[in-house]
């Protein structure tokens, strides 16, 4: 499963580089925004894929540090 995630990240990176090269060769700097948005969509898609493939494994685990396990109720303060 992780190879699919890596391949999606590689494909989005390569397409973003191609869009940037086209932008610089044709002096169309509006394409830079499109490339950045495409990279952000690829990143968000990668996070979504990780979330779907590992549904029960999203807790913060810091060995040796108590209180950071993420299994306690969140404390809300009224500042």
N, CA, C and O atoms as a DFTB+ gen file, in Angstrom:
316 C
 N C O
     1  1       0.803      -1.196       0.000
     2  2       0.000       0.000       0.000
     3  2       0.851       1.268       0.000
     4  3       0.500       2.266      -0.629
     5  1       1.963       1.211       0.709
     6  2       2.789       2.412       0.811
     7  2       3.444       2.744      -0.528
     8  3       3.765       3.903      -0.791
     9  1       3.645       1.733      -1.375
    10  2       4.224       1.998      -2.688
    11  2       3.272       2.807      -3.564
    12  3       3.715       3.577      -4.415
    13  1       1.976       2.637      -3.359
    14  2       1.009       3.453      -4.101
    15  2       1.078       4.910      -3.675
    16  3       0.986       5.815      -4.505
    17  1       1.237       5.129      -2.390
    18  2       1.359       6.493      -1.882
    19  2       2.621       7.160      -2.421
    20  3       2.592       8.320      -2.830
    21  1       3.711       6.428      -2.418
    22  2       4.967       6.977      -2.927
    23  2       4.863       7.258      -4.418
    24  3       5.381       8.268      -4.896
    25  1       4.205       6.382      -5.151
    26  2       4.075       6.613      -6.588
    27  2       3.174       7.815      -6.882
    28  3       3.439       8.568      -7.819
    29  1       2.120       8.000      -6.097
    30  2       1.264       9.176      -6.296
    31  2       2.036      10.450      -6.004
    32  3       1.905      11.433      -6.733
    33  1       2.845      10.447      -4.940
    34  2       3.656      11.626      -4.634
    35  2       4.682      11.898      -5.729
    36  3       4.932      13.054      -6.071
    37  1       5.271      10.852      -6.274
    38  2       6.247      11.038      -7.349
    39  2       5.582      11.591      -8.611
    40  3       6.139      12.465      -9.275
    41  1       4.407      11.090      -8.938
    42  2       3.699      11.563     -10.130
    43  2       3.301      13.021      -9.982
    44  3       3.478      13.808     -10.912
    45  1       2.762      13.393      -8.814
    46  2       2.366      14.797      -8.626
    47  2       3.581      15.717      -8.634
    48  3       3.499      16.843      -9.125
    49  1       4.700      15.255      -8.100
    50  2       5.912      16.081      -8.121
    51  2       6.410      16.289      -9.552
    52  3       6.778      17.402      -9.930
    53  1       6.420      15.229     -10.336
    54  2       6.892      15.342     -11.712
    55  2       5.978      16.224     -12.556
    56  3       6.458      17.018     -13.365
    57  1       4.674      16.093     -12.373
    58  2       3.747      16.937     -13.124
    59  2       3.893      18.395     -12.711
    60  3       3.805      19.290     -13.552
    61  1       4.116      18.642     -11.422
    62  2       4.330      20.017     -10.954
    63  2       5.591      20.613     -11.559
    64  3       5.603      21.785     -11.936
    65  1       6.638      19.830     -11.656
    66  2       7.878      20.313     -12.276
    67  2       7.663      20.612     -13.752
    68  3       8.183      21.603     -14.264
    69  1       6.904      19.766     -14.441
    70  2       6.620      20.011     -15.855
    71  2       5.818      21.301     -16.024
    72  3       6.089      22.083     -16.935
    73  1       4.830      21.526     -15.150
    74  2       4.055      22.769     -15.217
    75  2       4.950      23.975     -14.960
    76  3       4.814      24.999     -15.629
    77  1       5.862      23.865     -13.998
    78  2       6.779      24.974     -13.722
    79  2       7.721      25.234     -14.888
    80  3       8.013      26.387     -15.203
    81  1       8.200      24.173     -15.531
    82  2       9.072      24.359     -16.697
    83  2       8.332      25.041     -17.841
    84  3       8.885      25.912     -18.512
    85  1       7.092      24.649     -18.062
    86  2       6.282      25.299     -19.096
    87  2       6.066      26.762     -18.752
    88  3       6.102      27.626     -19.628
    89  1       5.839      27.040     -17.465
    90  2       5.612      28.428     -17.042
    91  2       6.835      29.290     -17.310
    92  3       6.702      30.427     -17.762
    93  1       8.011      28.770     -17.040
    94  2       9.219      29.571     -17.231
    95  2       9.636      29.683     -18.697
    96  3      10.208      30.695     -19.101
    97  1       9.357      28.660     -19.490
    98  2       9.746      28.748     -20.897
    99  2       8.810      29.646     -21.700
   100  3       9.241      30.301     -22.649
   101  1       7.536      29.681     -21.327
   102  2       6.571      30.498     -22.067
   103  2       6.298      31.841     -21.397
   104  3       5.473      32.620     -21.876
   105  1       6.993      32.115     -20.286
   106  2       6.814      33.363     -19.534
   107  2       5.366      33.558     -19.100
   108  3       4.872      34.684     -19.065
   109  1       4.695      32.473     -18.772
   110  2       3.325      32.499     -18.252
   111  2       3.399      32.199     -16.759
   112  3       3.262      31.049     -16.341
   113  1       3.612      33.225     -15.971
   114  2       3.845      33.008     -14.548
   115  2       2.561      32.731     -13.768
   116  3       2.625      32.460     -12.569
   117  1       1.426      32.792     -14.403
   118  2       0.185      32.369     -13.763
   119  2       0.124      30.869     -13.552
   120  3      -0.624      30.383     -12.704
   121  1       0.916      30.134     -14.328
   122  2       0.950      28.677     -14.171
   123  2       1.645      28.249     -12.881
   124  3       1.474      27.117     -12.430
   125  1       2.421      29.142     -12.292
   126  2       3.090      28.812     -11.030
   127  2       2.044      28.577      -9.944
   128  3       2.182      27.666      -9.128
   129  1       0.997      29.402      -9.938
   130  2      -0.083      29.211      -8.965
   131  2      -0.762      27.861      -9.163
   132  3      -1.089      27.173      -8.196
   133  1      -0.969      27.493     -10.407
   134  2      -1.598      26.205     -10.700
   135  2      -0.722      25.062     -10.207
   136  3      -1.228      24.079      -9.666
   137  1       0.576      25.186     -10.388
   138  2       1.499      24.153      -9.931
   139  2       1.487      24.026      -8.410
   140  3       1.515      22.916      -7.877
   141  1       1.446      25.152      -7.716
   142  2       1.425      25.119      -6.251
   143  2       0.123      24.502      -5.740
   144  3       0.136      23.711      -4.797
   145  1      -0.990      24.861      -6.359
   146  2      -2.274      24.278      -5.960
   147  2      -2.284      22.776      -6.247
   148  3      -2.826      21.999      -5.461
   149  1      -1.696      22.369      -7.355
   150  2      -1.624      20.946      -7.684
   151  2      -0.781      20.193      -6.654
   152  3      -1.121      19.073      -6.271
   153  1       0.317      20.806      -6.206
   154  2       1.143      20.164      -5.185
   155  2       0.391      20.044      -3.864
   156  3       0.501      19.027      -3.179
   157  1      -0.375      21.079      -3.501
   158  2      -1.156      21.017      -2.261
   159  2      -2.244      19.954      -2.339
   160  3      -2.511      19.259      -1.359
   161  1      -2.867      19.828      -3.500
   162  2      -3.890      18.791      -3.675
   163  2      -3.263      17.398      -3.588
   164  3      -3.859      16.480      -3.024
   165  1      -2.077      17.245      -4.140
   166  2      -1.374      15.966      -4.031
   167  2      -1.011      15.630      -2.598
   168  3      -1.095      14.472      -2.188
   169  1      -0.607      16.639      -1.828
   170  2      -0.284      16.424      -0.419
   171  2      -1.532      16.044       0.368
   172  3      -1.507      15.105       1.163
   173  1      -2.622      16.772       0.148
   174  2      -3.877      16.464       0.846
   175  2      -4.391      15.080       0.445
   176  3      -4.916      14.346       1.282
   177  1      -4.244      14.730      -0.816
   178  2      -4.643      13.397      -1.267
   179  2      -3.808      12.309      -0.627
   180  3      -4.325      11.245      -0.284
   181  1      -2.528      12.565      -0.463
   182  2      -1.660      11.600       0.215
   183  2      -2.054      11.406       1.666
   184  3      -2.050      10.282       2.169
   185  1      -2.395      12.499       2.344
   186  2      -2.863      12.368       3.722
   187  2      -4.176      11.600       3.795
   188  3      -4.387      10.801       4.707
   189  1      -5.054      11.846       2.831
   190  2      -6.326      11.136       2.812
   191  2      -6.106       9.642       2.589
   192  3      -6.755       8.810       3.224
   193  1      -5.190       9.310       1.685
   194  2      -4.891       7.900       1.426
   195  2      -4.335       7.231       2.678
   196  3      -4.703       6.100       2.996
   197  1      -3.446       7.929       3.391
   198  2      -2.926       7.373       4.637
   199  2      -4.037       7.181       5.660
   200  3      -4.059       6.187       6.385
   201  1      -4.944       8.124       5.713
   202  2      -6.054       8.032       6.669
   203  2      -6.955       6.836       6.344
   204  3      -7.423       6.148       7.251
   205  1      -7.193       6.590       5.067
   206  2      -8.051       5.471       4.668
   207  2      -7.341       4.139       4.885
   208  3      -7.965       3.175       5.329
   209  1      -6.055       4.071       4.579
   210  2      -5.342       2.802       4.669
   211  2      -4.986       2.420       6.098
   212  3      -4.808       1.238       6.389
   213  1      -4.879       3.390       6.990
   214  2      -4.546       3.106       8.383
   215  2      -5.598       3.741       9.286
   216  3      -5.308       4.739       9.947
   217  1      -6.816       3.188       9.333
   218  2      -7.910       3.860      10.047
   219  2      -7.738       3.919      11.559
   220  3      -8.160       4.908      12.158
   221  1      -7.150       2.933      12.207
   222  2      -7.069       2.940      13.662
   223  2      -5.723       3.341      14.204
   224  3      -5.479       3.180      15.400
   225  1      -4.848       3.853      13.385
   226  2      -3.474       4.090      13.804
   227  2      -3.129       5.574      13.809
   228  3      -2.023       5.943      13.412
   229  1      -4.043       6.434      14.246
   230  2      -3.803       7.888      14.192
   231  2      -3.720       8.514      15.568
   232  3      -4.197       9.633      15.760
   233  1      -3.130       7.827      16.531
   234  2      -2.943       8.395      17.852
   235  2      -1.494       8.797      18.021
   236  3      -0.585       8.137      17.517
   237  1      -1.293       9.890      18.738
   238  2       0.058      10.368      18.991
   239  2       0.704       9.490      20.050
   240  3       0.175       9.343      21.152
   241  1       1.834       8.914      19.719
   242  2       2.539       8.049      20.654
   243  2       3.959       8.558      20.827
   244  3       4.765       8.519      19.897
   245  1       4.252       9.029      22.017
   246  2       5.601       9.462      22.342
   247  2       6.080       8.615      23.511
   248  3       5.687       8.861      24.651
   249  1       6.924       7.623      23.247
   250  2       7.358       6.752      24.343
   251  2       8.180       7.538      25.357
   252  3       9.027       8.356      24.998
   253  1       7.911       7.273      26.617
   254  2       8.657       7.927      27.687
   255  2       8.069       9.245      28.137
   256  3       8.556       9.825      29.108
   257  1       7.044       9.739      27.471
   258  2       6.426      11.002      27.854
   259  2       4.968      10.742      28.190
   260  3       4.164      10.419      27.315
   261  1       4.640      10.883      29.446
   262  2       3.271      10.639      29.868
   263  2       2.439      11.890      29.643
   264  3       2.940      13.009      29.752
   265  1       1.177      11.695      29.330
   266  2       0.268      12.803      29.118
   267  2       0.121      13.190      27.651
   268  3      -0.677      14.069      27.327
   269  1       0.878      12.548      26.755
   270  2       0.789      12.863      25.338
   271  2       0.211      11.705      24.531
   272  3       0.392      11.651      23.315
   273  1      -0.465      10.803      25.175
   274  2      -0.976       9.627      24.481
   275  2      -2.186       9.925      23.629
   276  3      -2.448       9.208      22.664
   277  1      -2.933      10.966      23.961
   278  2      -4.085      11.336      23.168
   279  2      -5.349      10.574      23.507
   280  3      -6.337      10.670      22.778
   281  1      -5.344       9.804      24.616
   282  2      -6.518       9.037      24.970
   283  2      -7.351       9.709      26.058
   284  3      -8.393       9.184      26.450
   285  1      -6.906      10.854      26.545
   286  2      -7.649      11.568      27.583
   287  2      -8.534      12.610      26.962
   288  3      -8.363      12.985      25.802
   289  1      -9.504      13.085      27.760
   290  2     -10.393      14.135      27.285
   291  2      -9.646      15.443      27.148
   292  3      -8.735      15.741      27.920
   293  1     -10.042      16.218      26.157
   294  2      -9.422      17.499      25.921
   295  2      -9.982      18.529      26.910
   296  3     -11.191      18.604      27.127
   297  1      -9.085      19.316      27.503
   298  2      -9.488      20.315      28.477
   299  2      -9.723      21.628      27.735
   300  3      -8.867      22.085      26.977
   301  1     -10.902      22.235      27.963
   302  2     -11.254      23.490      27.309
   303  2     -11.169      24.591      28.340
   304  3     -11.787      24.499      29.401
   305  1     -10.410      25.634      28.044
   306  2     -10.324      26.764      28.964
   307  2     -11.077      27.952      28.395
   308  3     -11.123      28.145      27.180
   309  1     -11.661      28.739      29.269
   310  2     -12.417      29.918      28.868
   311  2     -11.577      31.156      29.110
   312  3     -11.837      31.911      30.047
   313  1     -10.586      31.369      28.287
   314  2      -9.722      32.554      28.442
   315  2     -10.345      33.771      27.820
   316  3      -9.758      34.853      27.857
